[in-house]
Amino acid sequence: MIEPRTSIHANPPATVETEIAALGRWFHNLHLPGGTQTAPDHPLGDFPAYKWKHLSAHIPQDLTGWSVLDIGCNAGFYSFELAKRGARVTAIDSDPHYLAQAKWAAKQYDLEGRITFRKMQVYDLARVKETFDLVLFMGVFYHLRYPMLALDLVVQRVSRMMVFQTLTLPGKEVVEDTDGLDFNNRQRMLEPGWPKMAFIERAFAGDPTNWWVPNHACVEAMLRASGMQVMKALGHEMYLCAPDPDHPSVVHTWNADELLSATGTNRHRGRL
Ligand SMILES: C[S@@+](CC[C@H](N)C(=O)[O-])C[C@H]1O[C@@H](n2cnc3c(N)ncnc32)[C@H](O)[C@@H]1O
């Protein structure tokens, strides 16, 4: 019997380029070991490498022995940079499309052994007990309908440092004294530096998953209220933070019940 001839074009061998195309669309422009990039025409430029330039020097070069949690890891850019410095990384994202990219890219960098990927919502951290030396909570906050709930959950997983990044409103003004207004005096809340967030009912920049955009004062106030101290506001809407033992979150003082109920982790198991 004569075997049908297989065209040499029937199953061309997968190249890095064809695999990148099959895994698209990419949000992270990864520079892969062979020099190929995953999103060289990114509308934001070489993203997020240009952001990393502002952050890189503030994170220890040697992360041997450090544990890292990368929340909303996307295709894994930051996880890879931190794993290259020796950290053991847990990378979570709610979107399987991005996790598939990240798992594939981890193989290209030969970093699979250092990074654990999990499909998880940030709110699932309510059931995680482990803490991490470094937590990255970057580019996720404004995508959340329940942002303060998420922040309260995230900071409880931080043992040393957190990097927080969000889309923000224009302006750097800060009204520091927000205490003690009386009921009929709300005019001051309209001042530019009063902590506030804009709510997006529909889409922003064509993306219906954007919900809240805080101003700079609000970011700092929310971080403080969640028990963090802002060590440094870095460029590009990034904040380097550490737990503030002198000002713990109200979650640890008078308001734990609200968080437990909001996350379904209280003792009332649906019985009235
Ligand atoms: C704008 S990208 C930011 C990616 C990366 N952290 C960065 O800063 O470049 C937002 C990422 O967060 C993920 N994400 C959105 N909502 C999430 C949620 N509720 N829990 C976990 N990940 C979420 C998205 O799938 C996406 O990968």
The ligand as an SDF file (V2000), in Angstrom:
LIG
                    3D

 27 29  0  0  0  0  0  0  0  0999 V2000
   -4.1440   45.4900   34.1060 C   0  0  0  0  0  0  0  0  0  0  0  0
   -3.6530   43.8150   34.3310 S   0  0  0  0  0  0  0  0  0  0  0  0
   -2.2430   44.0490   35.4050 C   0  0  0  0  0  0  0  0  0  0  0  0
   -1.2340   42.9410   35.2460 C   0  0  0  0  0  0  0  0  0  0  0  0
    0.0290   43.0930   36.1060 C   0  0  0  0  0  0  0  0  0  0  0  0
   -0.2340   42.9310   37.5060 N   0  0  0  0  0  0  0  0  0  0  0  0
    0.6950   44.4120   35.8320 C   0  0  0  0  0  0  0  0  0  0  0  0
    0.7150   45.2840   36.7090 O   0  0  0  0  0  0  0  0  0  0  0  0
    1.2110   44.5670   34.7320 O   0  0  0  0  0  0  0  0  0  0  0  0
   -4.8660   43.1790   35.4680 C   0  0  0  0  0  0  0  0  0  0  0  0
   -4.7260   41.7050   35.7430 C   0  0  0  0  0  0  0  0  0  0  0  0
   -5.4900   41.4020   36.8960 O   0  0  0  0  0  0  0  0  0  0  0  0
   -6.2880   40.2710   36.6390 C   0  0  0  0  0  0  0  0  0  0  0  0
   -7.4790   40.3960   37.4820 N   0  0  0  0  0  0  0  0  0  0  0  0
   -8.5420   41.2080   37.2850 C   0  0  0  0  0  0  0  0  0  0  0  0
   -9.4340   41.0460   38.2700 N   0  0  0  0  0  0  0  0  0  0  0  0
   -8.9210   40.1230   39.1080 C   0  0  0  0  0  0  0  0  0  0  0  0
   -9.3790   39.5240   40.3090 C   0  0  0  0  0  0  0  0  0  0  0  0
  -10.5720   39.8310   40.8150 N   0  0  0  0  0  0  0  0  0  0  0  0
   -8.5930   38.6070   40.9300 N   0  0  0  0  0  0  0  0  0  0  0  0
   -7.3900   38.2620   40.3780 C   0  0  0  0  0  0  0  0  0  0  0  0
   -6.9150   38.7880   39.2410 N   0  0  0  0  0  0  0  0  0  0  0  0
   -7.6690   39.7100   38.6170 C   0  0  0  0  0  0  0  0  0  0  0  0
   -6.5640   40.3180   35.1470 C   0  0  0  0  0  0  0  0  0  0  0  0
   -6.9090   39.0550   34.6240 O   0  0  0  0  0  0  0  0  0  0  0  0
   -5.2490   40.8380   34.6220 C   0  0  0  0  0  0  0  0  0  0  0  0
   -4.3310   39.8210   34.3380 O   0  0  0  0  0  0  0  0  0  0  0  0
  1  2  1  0
  2  3  1  0
  2 10  1  0
  3  4  1  0
  4  5  1  0
  5  6  1  0
  5  7  1  0
  7  8  2  0
  7  9  1  0
 10 11  1  0
 11 12  1  0
 11 26  1  0
 12 13  1  0
 13 14  1  0
 13 24  1  0
 14 15  1  0
 14 23  1  0
 15 16  2  0
 16 17  1  0
 17 18  1  0
 17 23  2  0
 18 19  1  0
 18 20  2  0
 20 21  1  0
 21 22  2  0
 22 23  1  0
 24 25  1  0
 24 26  1  0
 26 27  1  0
M  CHG  2   2   1   9  -1
M  END
$$$$
